[in-house]
Amino acid sequence: MSLNYQDRIPNNVELGSNRILQRALEHWQPEFMRWWQDLGPTDFQASDVYLRTAISVDTKGWATFGYVRMPEYRWGIFLADPENDRRIGFGDNLGEPAWQQVPGEHRANLRRLIVTQGDTEPASVEQQRLLGHTAPSLYDLRNLFQVNVEEGRHLWAMVYLLHAYFGRDGREEAEELLERHSGDADKPRILGTFNEPIRDWLSFFMFTYFTDRDGKFQLKCLAESGFDPLSRTCRFMLTEEAHHMFVGDTGISRVIKRCLEVMKELNTDDPVAIRKAGAIDLPTIQKYLNFWFSTSIDLFGGDSSSNAASYFANGLKGRPDEAKFEDHVAAGQAFALELPDGAGGVRTGEIPMRNAMNEVAREAYLKDCEQGMARWNRVIEKFGYSFRMTLPSPRFRRNVGSWAGVPVDTTGKIISREEYNARLSEWLPTDDDRAFVYSRMHGVFEAGKIASWIAPPERGINGLPFEYEYVRLQ
């Protein structure tokens, strides 16, 4: 399905035939550009960046590569191709035709889902806006900007839905998406993870691995929606989200590899010696992993949720890869949960399956995260060391759900509050850890050169070598 690049706003939704909607979005566009200039990547707006831009939404070629200045990037509105006679695939409306318009009774809940998803997109750009100054290579700088412009386009995707299907309420919500800002004391972003500062590249890699992976599963759930425009929007967004997770996966692997190289050179695994040599030691990497995993896992919501049950029952939000499940109604089924018993132990409880939809998605996310652990640990094993990266228990450091506020160690064992507080510095980055990691962050802007704390990638972008000039600085 080709995209119309003749209009001011590139799109494949025949925007030109709806002049009222087109004018409304053209009115929003300057506000977006003002936000991008004020809160997007700082000081690189005049640079030519080797970016991927969507030119179609079919599987054979939905992107083209070339040098673009970020303010001139072709943001737009792209939906996956429609499915002929698409039917709702789950819940009480199973088998009924997918909705092309918003059902009145579901208007508020659909708007809430779209706004929450939309709020995360500009938030991550704001979190990462200063990272360009400390990029370890031009390759990494380019990847950062690719993530940023695509998050900006994902914002456009949600704003289109709000403008096209929710009238005045939608237009007001679209404006507010640019009025909230990550970390703002008065108008923060909706979800706590998106108010966390990202000051160093290790945090960026963890964010793109763990938090963008949450985004992947949220998009998978929304891609099942009975509201067809939302489903089609999220299906296309998923094609772009894969690169964001690739950046995180390979970035963490390269930080680990460089640490291992230094360990071999020095013939020691002493973190102090490794730090003195300029690398980031494995225990510190594990602490960052613990922080960002436990920060991201709450994004799925509570383990027992009446909202999740309602979204599923009404066909608004499904399970990731709904087609893999045998029963798409999930009525009368139970889901087993391990819960704190209030006396320092754990009990098993059951909740209705529909109320457990957040937990179903969270479990799928956990399995997906484990694949990264396996890849990184193979690198460590190949170098001959016994250290292994591990995911902390999903009970650890929870702020949402049955385990919220329960003092639990990284293995999932309930401990005393005193022990928990005393051992947090073992599990999470301390101020000294963060200061050390930040001290390693120095920009490297010569093609083919790279910072000393990270290994180069195995290959470049789009078949090009690592040494390619991915960003032409101005």
C-alpha positions in Angstrom: 0.0 0.0 0.0 1.8 3.1 -1.2 2.1 6.3 0.7 1.0 9.7 -0.5 4.0 12.1 -0.2 2.3 14.9 -2.2 0.3 16.1 0.8 1.9 18.2 3.5 1.4 15.2 5.8 2.5 11.9 4.2 -0.3 9.3 4.7 -2.0 6.3 3.3 -5.4 7.1 4.8 -6.6 9.4 2.0 -6.2 12.4 4.1 -6.6 14.7 1.1 -10.3 13.7 0.7 -11.1 14.8 4.3 -10.4 18.5 4.2 -11.7 19.2 7.8 -9.4 16.5 9.2 -6.5 17.6 7.1 -6.8 21.2 8.3 -7.0 20.0 11.9 -3.8 18.0 11.6 -2.1 20.8 9.7 -3.0 23.0 12.6 -1.4 20.5 15.1 1.7 20.1 13.0 3.4 23.4 13.9 2.8 22.6 17.6 4.5 19.2 17.0 7.5 20.9 15.3 7.8 23.4 18.1 7.8 20.5 20.6 10.4 18.7 18.5 12.7 21.8 18.4 12.3 22.5 22.1 12.4 19.0 23.5 13.7 16.7 20.8 17.4 15.9 20.3 19.5 18.9 21.2 22.0 20.6 18.9 21.8 18.1 16.0 18.8 19.5 14.0 21.1 20.7 11.2 23.0 17.5 10.8 22.4 15.1 7.9 21.4 11.7 9.4 21.3 8.4 7.6 17.7 7.5 8.4 15.1 5.0 7.4 11.9 6.5 6.2 8.6 4.6 5.4 7.7 4.6 1.7 5.2 1.7 1.8 3.6 -0.6 4.4 3.8 -3.9 2.6 6.2 -6.6 3.7 8.5 -6.2 0.6 9.7 -2.7 1.3 8.3 -0.4 3.8 11.4 1.8 4.2 14.1 3.6 2.3 17.4 4.8 3.6 19.1 8.2 3.0 20.4 11.4 4.5 17.7 13.5 6.2 17.8 16.4 8.6 15.6 15.5 11.4 13.2 18.5 11.2 12.7 17.5 7.6 11.9 13.9 8.3 8.7 12.7 6.6 6.6 12.1 9.6 3.1 11.0 8.7 0.1 8.7 9.2 0.7 5.1 8.1 -1.7 2.2 8.7 -1.1 -1.5 7.8 -3.1 -2.7 4.8 -6.8 -3.5 5.7 -7.8 -7.1 6.0 -10.8 -8.1 3.9 -13.9 -8.7 6.1 -11.8 -8.6 9.3 -13.6 -10.0 12.4 -13.2 -9.3 16.1 -11.0 -12.2 17.4 -11.8 -12.4 21.1 -14.2 -11.5 23.9 -18.0 -11.3 23.9 -18.0 -9.9 20.4 -16.0 -12.7 18.9 -16.7 -13.2 15.2 -18.6 -9.9 14.7 -17.3 -7.5 12.0 -14.4 -5.2 13.2 -15.5 -1.6 13.9 -14.5 1.0 11.4 -15.9 3.7 13.7 -15.8 4.0 17.5 -18.8 2.4 19.2 -20.4 5.0 21.5 -20.4 2.7 24.5 -16.6 2.1 24.2 -15.6 5.7 23.3 -14.1 6.6 26.7 -12.1 3.4 27.1 -10.7 3.5 23.6 -9.7 7.1 24.0 -8.0 6.2 27.3 -6.0 3.4 25.7 -4.9 5.5 22.7 -3.9 8.5 24.9 -1.9 6.3 27.3 -0.1 4.7 24.4 0.4 8.0 22.7 1.8 9.6 25.8 4.7 7.2 25.9 6.0 8.1 22.4 7.1 11.8 22.9 8.1 10.9 26.5 10.9 8.7 25.4 12.2 11.4 23.0 12.2 13.8 25.9 14.0 11.3 28.1 16.8 10.8 25.5 17.1 14.4 24.2 20.6 15.0 25.6 22.2 11.7 24.8 23.5 12.8 21.4 26.3 14.8 23.0 27.8 11.6 24.6 27.3 9.1 21.7 30.0 6.4 21.7 30.1 6.5 17.9 28.4 7.9 14.8 26.7 4.5 14.3 25.1 4.8 17.8 24.3 8.4 17.3 22.4 7.5 14.1 20.5 4.7 15.9 19.5 7.1 18.7 18.1 9.5 16.1 16.3 6.7 14.2 14.6 5.7 17.5 13.7 9.3 18.2 12.1 10.1 14.8 10.1 6.9 14.8 8.8 7.6 18.3 7.8 11.0 16.9 5.9 9.2 14.0 4.2 6.9 16.5 2.9 10.0 18.2 1.5 11.1 14.9 -0.2 7.7 14.6 -2.1 8.1 17.9 -2.9 11.8 17.2 -4.4 10.9 13.9 -6.8 8.4 15.7 -7.7 11.0 18.2 -8.4 13.7 15.6 -10.2 11.4 13.1 -12.5 9.5 15.5 -12.9 11.4 18.8 -14.0 14.9 17.8 -13.3 17.8 20.1 -12.3 15.5 23.0 -9.7 13.9 20.7 -8.3 17.2 19.6 -7.9 18.4 23.1 -6.2 15.1 24.1 -3.8 15.5 21.1 -2.9 19.0 22.3 -2.3 17.7 25.9 0.1 15.1 24.5 2.5 17.9 23.8 1.8 19.8 27.1 2.9 17.0 29.4 6.7 16.5 29.6 8.9 13.7 31.0 9.9 14.5 34.6 7.9 17.7 34.7 6.9 18.3 38.4 3.6 19.9 37.4 2.6 18.0 34.2 4.5 14.7 34.1 3.9 11.9 31.7 1.1 9.5 32.6 3.3 6.4 33.3 6.1 6.6 35.9 8.7 4.8 33.8 8.5 7.6 31.2 9.5 10.2 33.8 12.8 8.4 34.7 15.8 10.4 33.5 18.1 8.7 30.9 21.5 10.4 31.3 23.8 7.7 30.0 23.9 5.2 27.2 23.8 2.1 29.4 20.4 3.4 30.6 19.4 4.0 27.0 20.3 0.5 25.9 18.4 -0.9 28.9 15.4 1.3 28.1 15.3 0.2 24.5 15.6 -3.4 25.5 13.2 -3.6 28.4 10.8 -0.6 28.1 10.5 -0.7 24.3 9.9 -4.4 24.7 6.9 -3.6 26.9 5.8 -1.3 24.1 6.0 -4.2 21.7 3.7 -6.3 23.8 1.3 -3.4 24.4 1.2 -2.8 20.6 0.6 -6.6 20.1 -2.4 -6.4 22.4 -3.8 -3.3 20.8 -3.2 -4.8 17.3 -5.8 -7.3 18.2 -8.4 -4.6 18.9 -11.9 -4.8 17.4 -11.4 -1.1 16.5 -9.9 -1.7 13.1 -8.1 1.7 12.6 -6.3 1.2 16.0 -5.4 -2.4 15.0 -4.0 -1.3 11.7 -2.0 1.5 13.2 -0.4 -0.7 15.8 0.4 -3.4 13.3 2.5 -1.0 11.3 4.1 0.5 14.4 5.4 -3.0 15.4 7.5 -3.1 12.2 9.4 0.0 13.5 9.5 -1.1 17.1 11.8 -4.1 16.2 14.7 -1.8 15.5 14.4 -0.1 18.8 14.7 -3.4 20.7 17.6 -4.4 18.4 19.4 -1.2 19.5 19.0 -2.2 23.1 19.9 -5.9 22.7 23.0 -5.3 20.7 24.0 -2.3 22.7 24.0 -4.2 26.0 25.8 -7.1 24.3 28.5 -4.7 23.1 29.0 -3.2 26.6 29.3 -6.7 28.0 31.8 -7.7 25.3 34.0 -4.7 25.9 34.1 -5.5 29.6 35.1 -9.1 28.9 37.9 -7.9 26.6 39.3 -5.8 29.4 38.9 -8.7 31.8 41.0 -10.8 29.5 43.6 -8.1 28.9 44.0 -7.6 32.7 43.5 -11.2 33.7 41.1 -10.2 36.4 37.4 -9.9 37.1 37.9 -7.3 39.8 35.3 -4.5 39.2 37.7 -1.8 40.5 40.4 -2.8 38.1 37.9 -3.0 35.2 36.6 0.5 36.0 40.1 1.9 36.2 40.7 0.5 32.7 37.7 2.4 31.4 35.1 -0.4 31.0 31.8 -0.9 32.8 32.0 -4.0 35.1 29.5 -6.8 34.9 28.0 -6.3 38.4 27.2 -2.7 37.5 25.6 -3.8 34.2 23.5 -6.3 36.2 22.4 -3.5 38.6 21.2 -1.4 35.6 19.4 -4.4 34.3 17.6 -4.9 37.6 16.6 -1.2 37.7 15.2 -1.0 34.2 13.5 -4.4 34.2 11.7 -3.8 37.5 10.8 -0.3 36.3 9.4 -1.5 33.1 7.4 -4.6 34.3 4.9 -2.4 36.2 3.8 -0.9 32.9 1.6 -3.9 32.3 -0.6 -2.9 35.2 -2.0 -4.9 38.1 -2.0 -8.7 38.1 -5.8 -8.7 38.7 -7.5 -6.0 36.8 -11.1 -5.2 36.2 -10.1 -2.8 33.5 -8.2 -5.5 31.6 -11.2 -7.8 32.0 -13.5 -5.2 30.5 -11.1 -4.4 27.6 -10.9 -8.1 26.7 -14.6 -8.8 27.1 -15.6 -5.8 24.9 -13.0 -6.5 22.2 -10.9 -3.4 22.8 -7.6 -5.0 23.8 -6.6 -8.6 23.3 -3.8 -10.9 24.4 -0.5 -10.7 22.4 -0.7 -13.1 19.5 -4.3 -13.9 20.3 -4.5 -16.5 17.5 -2.2 -18.8 19.5 -4.8 -19.3 22.2 -7.4 -22.1 21.8 -10.2 -20.3 23.6 -10.8 -16.7 22.6 -13.6 -16.0 24.9 -11.9 -16.9 28.2 -15.1 -17.0 30.2 -15.3 -19.3 33.2 -11.6 -20.0 33.2 -9.2 -19.3 36.2 -5.7 -18.1 36.4 -3.3 -19.2 39.2 -1.3 -16.4 40.9 1.4 -16.6 43.5 0.5 -14.0 46.1 2.0 -12.7 49.4 0.1 -14.3 52.3 0.7 -11.3 54.6 2.8 -13.3 57.0 6.1 -13.4 55.2 5.1 -16.4 52.9 3.5 -17.1 49.6 0.2 -18.5 48.8 -1.5 -19.6 45.5 -4.7 -17.8 44.6 -7.0 -18.0 41.6 -8.6 -15.1 39.7 -10.9 -15.1 36.6 -8.9 -15.4 33.4 -10.2 -12.2 32.0 -9.0 -10.3 35.1 -5.5 -11.8 34.5 -5.0 -10.4 31.0 -2.2 -8.1 32.2 -0.5 -11.0 33.8 -0.8 -13.1 30.6 0.9 -10.4 28.7 3.5 -9.9 31.4 4.4 -13.6 31.3 4.9 -13.5 27.5 7.1 -10.4 28.1 9.2 -12.3 30.6 9.9 -15.1 28.2 10.9 -12.7 25.5 13.3 -10.9 27.9 14.9 -14.2 28.8 16.1 -14.6 25.2 18.4 -11.6 25.7 19.8 -13.1 28.9 20.7 -16.2 26.9 22.4 -14.3 24.2 24.4 -12.1 26.6 25.4 -15.1 28.7 26.6 -17.0 25.7 29.0 -14.1 25.1 30.3 -14.3 28.7 30.6 -18.1 28.5 32.6 -17.9 25.3 35.1 -15.7 27.1 35.4 -18.4 29.8 33.8 -16.6 32.8 31.2 -18.0 35.1 29.2 -14.7 35.7 25.7 -14.8 34.3 23.2 -12.0 33.7 19.8 -12.8 35.3 16.4 -11.2 35.3 15.3 -10.3 38.8 12.1 -11.9 40.1 9.0 -10.1 38.8 8.1 -9.7 42.4 11.1 -7.4 43.0 10.6 -3.7 43.5 7.0 -3.7 42.4 4.8 -0.6 42.7 1.7 -2.0 41.1 -0.3 -5.1 41.8 -0.3 -7.7 44.6 3.4 -7.4 45.2 3.5 -3.6 45.4 5.5 -2.5 48.4 6.4 -6.0 49.5 10.1 -6.3 50.4 11.4 -9.0 48.1 15.0 -9.8 47.1 16.0 -10.3 43.4 15.2 -14.1 43.7 11.6 -13.4 44.8 12.1 -14.2 48.5 10.2 -12.1 51.0 12.6 -10.5 53.4 12.3 -7.9 56.2 12.0 -4.3 55.4 15.3 -3.6 57.2 17.2 -6.2 55.1 15.6 -4.9 51.9 16.6 -1.3 52.6 20.1 -2.4 53.6 20.7 -4.5 50.5 19.3 -2.2 47.8 22.8 -1.0 47.0 23.7 -4.6 46.0 20.8 -4.8 43.5 20.3 -1.3 42.1 22.8 1.4 40.8 24.1 3.6 43.6 24.8 7.3 43.1 28.5 6.3 42.8 27.6 3.7 40.2 25.7 6.2 38.2 28.4 8.8 38.5 31.0 6.3 37.3 29.0 5.3 34.3 28.3 8.9 33.4 32.0 9.7 33.7 32.6 7.3 30.8 30.1 9.1 28.5 32.2 11.2 26.1 31.0 11.8 22.6 33.0 10.2 19.7 32.1 11.8 16.4 34.8 10.6 14.0 33.6 7.9 11.5 35.0 4.5 12.4 36.0 5.5 16.0 34.3 4.3 19.1 34.4 5.0 22.9 36.6 2.7 25.0 33.7 1.3 27.1 31.8 -0.4 24.3 32.7 -2.8 21.5 31.9 -1.9 17.9 28.9 -3.6 16.3 29.3 -6.8 14.2 27.8 -5.0 11.2 26.5 -1.6 10.2 23.1 -0.4 9.0 21.6 -1.4 5.7 24.6 -3.4 4.6 27.0 -0.5 5.2 30.2 -0.9 7.4 30.6 0.4 10.9 33.0 3.0 9.5 30.4 4.7 7.4 29.6 8.3 8.2 26.1 7.8 9.5 25.8 11.4 10.7 27.3 14.4 8.9 27.7 16.9 11.7 27.0 20.5 11.1 
